[in-house]
Amino acid sequence: MEYVSHLQKDKKLARTIGVDLHELKLHKNIPVRIMASIISQQLSTKVAKVIFKRFLELYNGKEPKPQQVLETPALTLRSIGLSNAKVSYVHNVAAFCIEHKITDKKLLAMDNDEIIELLVQIKGIGRWSVEMLLMFTLGREDVFAVDDLGIQQAMCKLYKLDFANKKEMKERMLKISAKWRPYRTYACLHLWRWKDNTPNG
């Protein structure tokens, strides 16, 4: 893999690079993927899958268009296990996608910063959520999630950063990660896995 030799120039990061673990690929119907990210917030992967399956069942098992979601009563969305806040956020996504004519084609033509700037305007969607979307739905190779707790913990351990001083820690993280361009997503993937497989201490 081309990115491996580039990332291994960072000797500390090289310690985290093992077997390839995730093929970045493009998933279609990005508006529905945004809704799925809201549905899964603060839930285990297992529960999120169950609720997303119920969500699709409202539309005969097919992925709905934003207009269909907007027309789905709040009570119906509540009935599949969504909180009031999540119902309102899912409706916000649908309305935003209609208003801004969000399509896969439109987003694919935009760069990462443009997509972040556009989608963080949706209530219930923060920068981190858009970064995850860029990585796992759009398959972008150069995204760095500086606010992700797992990435912060992994880099504090690997580069001896001070977790207590958030501002300085993030500045150092951004400086370190600049060397990983244009493959920062892969670096994040390896950092997450390394953190999950390394004993604490």
N, C-alpha and C positions, 0 to 999 in steps of 0.2 A: 504493500500500500504506500502510495506516494507520501501521504501525510506523516507516516511513521518516522521516516528518516529526518523529516523537518522538525518534528516535535522532540525527537531524541537528542537534538542539539542542546536542549535544556536538560542538563544531567539529572537534576532533581525530578523533573517531570518524567524522564526516561524510566525512573523506578516504577512508575504507575502503569506503564504501557505493557500490556500483556496480550492475550489473545484478542483478536478483534471481536467487538461485542455488539455492535449495532450498525446495521446498514441504513444510512440515511436515505429516505425515499419520500417522494411526493405523494400525499394523500389527497384525493379529490374532495370537492364540496367543502371548502374551507369555512363558510358560514356555520355549517353544522358542527365542524370540529371546534369552532370557538364556543358554541353552545355546550358541547361535550366537556370542554375544559372548565366551564362554570359549574356544570352538573357534578363534576368530580372533585371540586374544591373541598378540602377538609374531610374527604371520605377515603376509606381504604380502596385499593384498586378493585377488590372483589365487589364491594357494595356499589361502587361507581358503575361497574359493568352491568350489574343487575338493574340499576335505575336507568341507565342509558338504553338498555334493551326495552324496558317498559316505555320509555320515551318514544322509541321507534315504533313500538306496537300501537301507539296512538295514531300512527300514520300507516297502518297495515304493514309494518316491518320495513317500510322504505324510508330513506332519508328525506325529510320534508324540505320544502322551499321556505325561505323566511316568511313569506306571506301566509303560509299555512300555520306557521308557529304563532305569528302575531294574532291570527284569528282563533287560536285555541284558548278557551276561557281559563282564567287563572285557577279556578277550582279543579279543572281537569288536570292541569299540571301539578297542582298540590296533591292530587290523588295518587300520583306515581311516586311520591316520597320527596318532593322538592319543598324546601322552606319557602316562606313568603318572599324573602329577599332573593332567593335564586329564581323564583318565578318571574319576579320583576326584572332581574338581570337578563334572563333568557329572552323575555319580551323586548328588552332594550337592544339586545344583539340583533334580533329580527328586524326591529324598526330601523336601526342604524344601517344594516346591510341593504335594506330597501332604499332608504334615503340617499345613501352614498353609492348605490349601485355596486355593491361589493360582489365581485365574482372571482372565481379562480383566476381567470384570464387577467383581470385588472391587478390582482395582488402579485401574480407571477411577474408582471412587468415592472414592479416597484422594487427598490432596494430595501435592505433591512431597516435602515433608519426611517425611511418613509412609511413603512408598514407599522413600525412602533408608534410613530407620531400620529398616524391615522387611528389605529385601533385602541390606543389608551384613552381616546375620547369616550369610549363606551363605558358607562357606569358598570362597575363590577369586574372590569378588566384592567389589570395593572401591567406595568412593564414586564415583570417576571412572566406573567401568563403569555404575553406576546412573544417573549423570547423562547418559551417552550414550544409555542406554535411554530415559530420560525425553524426551530431545530427538528421537531418531530412530525410536523405536518407538511411544511414546505421543504424540508430536507436541506436547509441552508448550512453550509460547512463552516461559516465563520461568525458564530454567535457566542458571546461570552456573558454568562449569567452572573454578574458580580453580586447580585442580591440573594442568590440561592444559598440557603444555609449549609447544604451539603458541600458545595464548592468552597464556601468560606472555611468550613471546618477542615476540609482536606488540605487547602492551601496554607492554613495556619500551622498545621502539623508538618507539612512538607517543607515550607519555607520559613518556619519559626516566626510567624507573624503574631502580633498581639491582638487576640480576639476582643479584648476589652476596649481597645481604642478603634471603634468602628470606622471613623473617618480616615485615619491613617492606614488602617488595614485595607480598605477599599482602594485607596490611592496606590498602595503597593501592589495589590492584586491586578489592577488595570495596567500598571507598568510592566509587571512580570508577563501578563497575558499578551501584551503587544508583540512580544517575540514569537508568539505562536501563530500569528496571522499567516496565511488565510485559512487556518484549520482550527480555530478556537473551539468549535463545537466538539470536534473529536477529543480535544484536550479535556473538555468538561465531562464527556462520556467516560474517559479513563479515570478522571479524578473521582467521579461518583462511585465507580466500581471499586477503585482502590480503597476508598474510605469505607465502603460497606464490607470489604473483605479483610480489613486490617484491624487487629485487636486494638482497643484503646490503651493509652498509657505511653 
